[in-house]
Amino acid sequence: MRIEEIWWKRLTNPSNFAENIIYSVLDGKSVYVLYEKEIAWKKELIQNIVEDIEKDSPNMKTTVNVPENYTEPAEYILQKYCSDEERSKYWPSAENTVAGFLARNSKAVLNKSNVIMDISDSEMPEEWIDFAEEYHSYFDEYEEHGAFVFFIKDSDGHIKEYLKEKECRCESIDYDATINNFDMLMLCMTILSEQNCSIQQKQYIAETAAALAGDNIVIAGRLAEYKGSLPVNTLNIAKKIFRENNIPCENIEMRVKKSLWKAQVKILFPIIEQFRSRFIAENADRLKGYPLNPYKTHSIFELEIGQLYHLCMSNNILMKKELQFLEKVRDARNSIAHLDVVAYNDVMSLMDKCIKYTE
């Protein structure tokens, strides 16, 4: 299954987002789809909307348009959704607007159409909204009429404010209020679902992809597609994906390092802490009886990994292999605590051994 299909058809929030648009149109309502930056796989979303609406509303014609940014809404709708013959009957006046003329004209194509428009580049989104609102005002709630879906880029939030002040009949759906970073992480985890490794290792790869991508869901998905190769060859893969998607990235090496560190903080650090607690509990009898004053604590259960290592090394408490592993855990913990990155092989080894130890 392609990434965009996973996103729009298998993940809860994205699929609910698409369904809300579809159900509103099937219910005879127009929809304003607002977003601040970009909608991930917007073309695929629109295609899915068209297919589902046509399947459940065969008597209505569904069309997709991308008008030029300078297009005057009323004139555009009149030209697109009214025949030449009927259009010749229209004479503009204060009482006879285009919206009113089309609504009252039983032969107007608009009244049997679901119109999907990407007006993200429009310089006059408010005028498109005004047209839709006026058009709907001529119909009773259950009277058959056309419906609009406007995709509107609202980078500064002024359209949201405009809709609040207008008390609209039509519905608005906020993409950014529906989709969040958790959905991006779930996309990566779904892509990695068949990867042959532990759940923690999948989480580590997913967190790495998400951190590298920032808020770009498409990039996160592309990175996650590399699966186990991503944490091994992070820098080269990141460069490739960013270049292919025309995304400039200065200081890519630093970005990769920060992303790996974030993933290790979220996944490896808690695993190390679980190991520490379990290690102390299982070795309490061997650890008791030694002075704890140098570590400024009165309980062995409060000892940090570094203190545990020092105590065990100084008093020959552990076998050589045990001590060596404890040293590796200590070094990893110190690296993460000092904003440094643990090498990939050590990350995988520590995850595997620490998890098995705590199971």
N, C-alpha and C positions, 0 to 999 in steps of 0.2 A: 504493500500500500504506500502511495506517495505521501510525503510529509504533509502537504496541504490537505489531503484527505483525512489523515490522522487528526490534524488540527480542527477542521470544520465538522467532522462526522463522529469522532471518537472521544474527544475531550469535552467534559461537561459544560464549562462556561462558554467556549466558542460555539458549540452546537446549540446551546440555549439561546445565545445571542442571535444566531441565524434564524432559529425557529420563531423567536419573538417578532422578527421582521416579517416572516412569512405569514404567521397567524394574524398579524395586524392587517396585512393587505387582504387576506382571505376574508377578514371581517369587515372589509370595506373602508379601512382607515388608511390614511397616508402616514408616512413615517419619515422623520428626519434622523438620519444616522450621523451622529457627530463624532469626530475624532480629532485629536490634537496633532499627532505626527503622521503616522501611517497605519493602515489596517493590513495586517499580515495576510498575504494572498487574497487581496481584494477582488481580483478578477475571478478567482475560483469561487469566492463567496457569492458574487453576483450571479455567476453561472448556476450555482446550487439553488439560489433563490428563484431564478427564472424557471428552472426545471420543476421545482416543487409547486410553485404557484400554478404553472400550466397544467400540471397533473391534477390538481384539486380544483382548478377553476377553468375548465375547458371553454366556457362561453366567453371568457375575457381574453383579449389579445395582450400579451406581455412583450414590451419592447425595452431595449436598452439604448440610452443616448448619452453622448458626452459632448454637450454644446460648448462652443468657444467661450472664453472667459468674458467677452464683451457682449454676448448675446442678450437681447432684451426678452425676458421670459414670456410675456403675453404674446408677442409676435411670433416667437419660436413655437409655442404650443399651437397657436392658430394655424401656422403653416404646416405643422407636422400632423396634427390630429383633427383636421377639418378639410373636406374635399374642396376643390376649386369652386364648384357650383354653390356649395353652402357658404363658403367664405365670401363670395360676392354679395351675399345678403347682409353682411355685417357693415353697419355704419357706426363708427365710434362716437360716443357722447358720454357725459358724466353719468348718465343713468344706464348706459348700455356699454358695459365693459366687456372685454374679451371673455373673462371668466364667466360672467353672467350669460353672455350670448351662447357659449359652448354648453353650459349647464342646461339652458332652456331648449337647446336644439337637439331634438331626438335623433337626428341623423349624424351628429358629430361623433367621429370615431373615438374621441376622448372618453365618452361616457361608457364605452365598452372596452376600455384599455387599462392595464396596469403599467404605469410608466416608471421605469427605473432610470434615474439620471445621476451621473457622477458630475456634480457641479463643484468639485473640490477646487478648481482653478477659477471659479467665477468671481468676478469683482462685485457682484450684486446678489449674494445669497439671500439677503432679506427680501428682495423682490420675488424670488422664486417661492419663498415661504408665504409671502403675502398672497401670491396668486393661488397657491394650494388652499390657503385658509378661506379665501373668498369663494373659490370654486365649491368647497365643501359646504359653505354656508347656505347654498341654494337647495340642499337636499335634506330630507328627513333622515333619521338615523338608519332606517332599514330600506331606504330607497336605493335602487341600483344606480351606481355611478362609477366613474373611474377613480383610481387611486395612484398616488405618487410615492416613490421611495427616492429621497434626495440624499446622496452622500455628500456631506459638508465638512470640509476641513476647518476646524475652529481652534486655531493655534493659540489665540489669546483669550478665548472664553467669551467673546462678545456676543456670539450667536446664542449661547446658553442664556445670557442675560436678556437678550432680545426676546427669546421664546417665553421667558418668565413674565416679562412685562406685557406680552401680547395675549396671554391666556388662550393658548391655541386649542383648536378642535382636534388637530392632528397630534400624533404621538412623536416623542423624541426618544431615541435610544442612544445612550452614551457608551461608545466602545471602550474608552479608557476606564470608565467606572465599572465595566463588566469584566474586562480582561486584566489580569495582573501578573506579576512575576512568578507566582506559583503555577499559573497555567503554562508559562514558558518552561518551567522546570518539569512539569508533568509531560509536556511534549517530548523533552529530551529523554525522560525516563521511559516513555512509551516506545520511542525509537530504540532504546537500549534493552527492551524487555527480553529479547531473545539472546542477548549477549551471554556467553558462558562464563559468568563470574558471579561473585557474591553481590547481594543487594547493596552493601556498603560501597563496593567498588563501582557499581552502576551509578550510585548516588554521587560518588566522587567525579566520575566522568561528566555526569549531567551538570553538577555544580560548576565544573571547569568551563563547560560550553556556555552556560548561562552567564557566568562572570565575564567571560571574554566578549560575549555578544552585547553586554549592557542591557538596553531595552529593546534590542532588535530581535524579534522572535524568529524571523526568517534565518538570520545568521546563526542563532542558537541551534536551530534545527539542522542546518547544513553542517555545523561543527559536530553535533551529536552523531551524525551519520557516519563519521569516521570511527565511532565506537572506541575499541581498545587502543587504536592507534593515536587518538587525540592526546592523552596524557604522556605518551611516549615521545611524540614528535610535535609537541604543541606549537612551537614557534613557526615551523615551516607550514603546518596546516593552517594556522591563523593567517599567515601572510597570503597563502593561496586563496582562501575563502574571501578575505577582505578585498584582494585584488580582483577576483572574479565578480564581485558585487559592487565594484567601484566605490569602496568605502576607504577614505583616506585614514591613515592611522600613524601618527607620529609616535616615536618612542614605543614601537611595537614590542620590543624586548621587555620593557618595564611593564607594559600592559599584561603580557603573558605571565610575568613573575607575580604580579599582584593578583591575577586571576587564579593561578595555582595556589597561592597562599590563602586566598579566601576559601577555596574549596577544601584545603587542608584544615583550616580553622573550623569549618562547619562539620567535616566528616572525620578526619583523623584525630583531631584534638579530643573530642568526646570519647572516642575509642580508647585513647591512651588513659583518660581519666577512669574509665570503667575497668581497665586493666589494673591500674594502681589500686583501686579499692578492692578488687578481687584478690590481687597478689598479697596485700596486707592481711586480708581475712584468712587466706589459706596458709599463710606463713607466720601467723601471729605467735605461735609457740616458739618459733625460732628467733623471732625479732625481740621478744620480751626479755627483760633483764639487762639490757644494755642501756647505758646513760643517754638520755635524750636532751640534756642541757645544751649541748653544742647546736642543737637544731631548734632551740627556743620553743619547745612544745612538751607537753606532759603525756601525750598519747601517740602511740605508733600510728593510729588511724589518721592523724593529721600530717603525717610525713609526706612531702612532695617526692616526685620521682627522683630528683637529684639527691635529695637527702636519703632516700631509700638506698640508692646505689652506693653512696658514701658509707652508710652504716653497714651494709652487707660486705662491701669491699674491705673496710677497715677491720672487720671482725670475722672474716672468712666464713660467712654464714651460708653462702651459696656455692654450688658446684661451678666450675669454670664456664660451661655453656650457659648456665642460668645467668651468671653475672654478665657475660658478654651480651646476652639479649637485653638484660635490664639496662646496660650501658647504651645500647642502640635506641631503646625507648627514651631514655633520658636525653640523648643527643637530638632526637626528633622533636621532643617537647621543647627543648631549649631553642632549636632553630625556629619553630613556629612562634614561640613567645618573643623572639627577637626579630620578627618580621622577615625571616629568611624562609627559603623553600626547601623541603625535604626531597631528595632525589626520588624519581619514580619507582625504581626497584625497591627502595627502602619503604616507600609508602605501601606498596602492594604486599610486601613481606610482613610489615608491621600489622596491617589490617588483618591479614590471614592468621598470623600467630596470636595476636592480641584477642581477636574475636573467638578463636578456638579456646583460648585460655579462659575466657569469661563465659563460655557456653555451659 
